Amino acid sequence: MKEIITVISRPNGLDLIWQQRDESMTEPFTFEELVDMQINAGDLLENPNDYALDVHTHRIVAKKLSFLKK
């Protein structure tokens, strides 16, 4: 799993930025993909540190359940 540094909104989805060695990498996701993964795009934009990225399977996972946040 990769730590998400930041998220950039684009017309058809979101770009997730993560670090690989000294280079920033981008993983694009469409809004349809986010819905299929049950990922709230607004929450991902506001709280990218609450999520992790699996670049091998092109999946985003929540690190913790949102209702447990303080």
LUMROTOR-395003 format. One line per 8 residues: number of its first residue (from 1); their letters; for each residue x, y, z of N, C-alpha, C. Coordinates in pm, whole numbers, padded with zeros to 5 digits. Layout:
LUMROTOR-395003
NUM) A) X,Y,Z,X,Y,Z,X,Y,Z ~ ...
end
This chain:
LUMROTOR-395003
1) MKEIITVI) 00083,-00118,00000,00000,00000,00000,00088,00125,00000 ~ 00044,00222,-00076,00116,00349,-00086,00038,00458,-00012 ~ 00110,00547,00053,00048,00661,00118,00013,00765,00012 ~ -00107,00817,00019,-00152,00919,-00074,-00106,01055,-00023 ~ -00030,01127,-00105,00022,01257,-00066,-00084,01364,-00082 ~ -00149,01365,-00196,-00254,01463,-00224,-00347,01409,-00332 ~ -00460,01475,-00347,-00559,01435,-00447,-00596,01558,-00528 ~ -00601,01543,-00659,-00635,01652,-00750,-00765,01617,-00822
9) SRPNGLDL) -00859,01710,-00818,-00987,01690,-00887,-00971,01721,-01035 ~ -01035,01640,-01117,-01039,01665,-01261,-01181,01640,-01308 ~ -01217,01680,-01430,-01357,01671,-01473,-01420,01532,-01462 ~ -01344,01427,-01490,-01401,01292,-01492,-01363,01206,-01372 ~ -01290,01264,-01275,-01249,01184,-01161,-01144,01254,-01077 ~ -01060,01174,-01015,-00957,01225,-00926,-00821,01166,-00963 ~ -00717,01244,-00946,-00580,01196,-00960,-00520,01185,-00821 ~ -00473,01067,-00785,-00407,01046,-00657,-00257,01056,-00678
17) IWQQRDES) -00192,01134,-00594,-00048,01154,-00603,00017,01078,-00489 ~ 00117,00997,-00522,00190,00920,-00423,00338,00924,-00457 ~ 00420,00888,-00362,00566,00900,-00375,00628,00763,-00403 ~ 00716,00758,-00501,00798,00639,-00527,00942,00685,-00531 ~ 01015,00650,-00430,01153,00698,-00412,01151,00851,-00410 ~ 01217,00916,-00503,01221,01063,-00507,01126,01122,-00610 ~ 01036,01041,-00662,00949,01086,-00771,00802,01080,-00730 ~ 00728,01185,-00762,00583,01184,-00741,00517,01111,-00857
25) MTEPFTFE) 00427,01021,-00824,00357,00941,-00923,00208,00975,-00917 ~ 00140,00960,-01030,-00003,00989,-01038,-00080,00863,-01077 ~ -00188,00838,-01005,-00277,00726,-01035,-00417,00784,-01057 ~ -00469,00784,-01180,-00601,00842,-01206,-00714,00743,-01176 ~ -00825,00796,-01125,-00945,00718,-01100,-01065,00795,-01153 ~ -01154,00727,-01222,-01279,00790,-01265,-01376,00790,-01147 ~ -01478,00877,-01156,-01580,00878,-01051,-01653,00745,-01046 ~ -01671,00680,-01160,-01736,00549,-01163,-01654,00446,-01084
33) ELVDMQIN) -01522,00448,-01100,-01437,00356,-01024,-01448,00383,-00875 ~ -01452,00510,-00836,-01464,00545,-00695,-01596,00494,-00638 ~ -01705,00512,-00711,-01836,00463,-00667,-01834,00311,-00654 ~ -01775,00242,-00750,-01766,00096,-00746,-01690,00047,-00623 ~ -01590,00126,-00578,-01511,00091,-00460,-01573,00145,-00332 ~ -01688,00212,-00344,-01757,00275,-00232,-01668,00378,-00162 ~ -01595,00456,-00242,-01509,00563,-00191,-01579,00696,-00215 ~ -01593,00775,-00109,-01654,00907,-00119,-01550,01004,-00173
41) AGDLLENP) -01572,01056,-00293,-01475,01145,-00358,-01448,01270,-00276 ~ -01552,01328,-00219,-01534,01449,-00137,-01449,01423,-00015 ~ -01473,01311,00052,-01393,01277,00170,-01248,01248,00131 ~ -01229,01181,00019,-01094,01152,-00029,-01019,01282,-00060 ~ -01087,01378,-00121,-01025,01509,-00149,-00986,01582,-00021 ~ -01075,01578,00080,-01051,01651,00204,-00956,01579,00299 ~ -00955,01446,00293,-00878,01366,00390,-00797,01257,00322 ~ -00704,01292,00234,-00630,01188,00162,-00548,01097,00253
49) NDYALDVH) -00509,01147,00371,-00430,01065,00463,-00511,00953,00527 ~ -00644,00958,00513,-00729,00852,00567,-00741,00733,00473 ~ -00674,00740,00358,-00683,00637,00256,-00544,00590,00215 ~ -00539,00470,00159,-00414,00415,00105,-00443,00365,-00036 ~ -00337,00357,-00115,-00348,00318,-00255,-00272,00189,-00280 ~ -00339,00093,-00341,-00274,-00029,-00387,-00254,-00014,-00538 ~ -00133,00020,-00577,-00107,00048,-00719,-00109,-00080,-00803 ~ -00087,-00195,-00742,-00084,-00320,-00817,-00224,-00364,-00859
57) THRIVAKK) -00324,-00334,-00776,-00461,-00373,-00808,-00548,-00254,-00848 ~ -00490,-00132,-00847,-00563,-00009,-00881,-00685,00004,-00791 ~ -00661,-00004,-00658,-00767,00005,-00559,-00730,00106,-00452 ~ -00831,00170,-00396,-00816,00261,-00284,-00885,00196,-00165 ~ -00823,00203,-00048,-00884,00149,00073,-00882,00255,00182 ~ -00987,00256,00263,-00992,00345,00379,-00904,00285,00488 ~ -00820,00370,00549,-00735,00323,00658,-00816,00296,00784 ~ -00923,00377,00804,-01010,00359,00920,-01151,00397,00880
65) LSFLKK) -01246,00347,00953,-01385,00377,00923,-01416,00521,00959 ~ -01488,00589,00872,-01513,00731,00890,-01590,00762,01018 ~ -01677,00671,01063,-01754,00700,01184,-01669,00689,01310 ~ -01547,00636,01298,-01457,00628,01413,-01368,00751,01424 ~ -01372,00839,01325,-01292,00961,01328,-01341,01052,01440 ~ -01248,01123,01498,-01285,01220,01602,-01280,01358,01547
end
